[in-house]
Amino acid sequence: MYKKKVSYRSPERVAAEIRYCVETFNYQSIFFDDDTFNVGTERVSMLCDELKKIGLPWTMMGRLDCSPTWLYDKMVDAGCVGMRFGIETFNLDVLRNINKGIERVDFQGILEHIARKYPKLMLHVTMMKDLPEQTQEIHERDMAILKDMEFSTNNKYRSYQLASCAPFPGTALHQMLLQESLTTDLDDFKSYDGGQDTVMKTLKNHRGNT
């Protein structure tokens, strides 16, 4: 979608806009609605310096493979009260298979560091099931890892959401499945809702019966 191009704003300009919003609109908190807030260690570190001066609570979305642990510590010290991360699965083979990229670092260790050190930091992670090559055993292992870190669907400090994989037309996964001649199942667009069992579940069941 973005053709691998990123446009960065300087920490100074971001801080200036926040100060303007505080003075003009009496902002009480900040949510950085950026899929990968923590891209660029030095830039984020400088922004944390500015956010600490401003003194408002803030939350962010990011990736666990983008920052060293000390930067997450600095975010909390600068007023961060909530972090959201997309994980999908803890299984490295499945992650490599879907080209997630997060498997390049010990992202599970980083998440455990944050979760154990900051019990009152609101952490939210997004998980997936029915990914290619993701078995029921792998999914159950993912849920066990989350439970060990006290994540649940009703804990505001350790929450997660679980979605089902959906091979939308135009994606590499959809093309791969088309080549397997499973077009009948793929034409059922009612089965592309990630909030319920999707066409991927149907395809897995189909494979299991052939």
Secondary structure, DSSP 8 states (H G I E B T S, - for coil): --TT------HHHHHHHHHHHHHHH----EEE--TTTT-SHHHHHHHHHHHHHH---EEEEE-TTSS-HHHHHHHHHTTEEEEEEEEE-S-HHHHHHTT--GGGS-HHHHHHHHHHH-TTSEEEEEEEES-TT--HHHHHHHHHHHHHTT-BSS-TTEEEEEEE----TTSHHHHHHHHTT-HHHHT-GGGG-TTS--HHHHHHHHHHT-
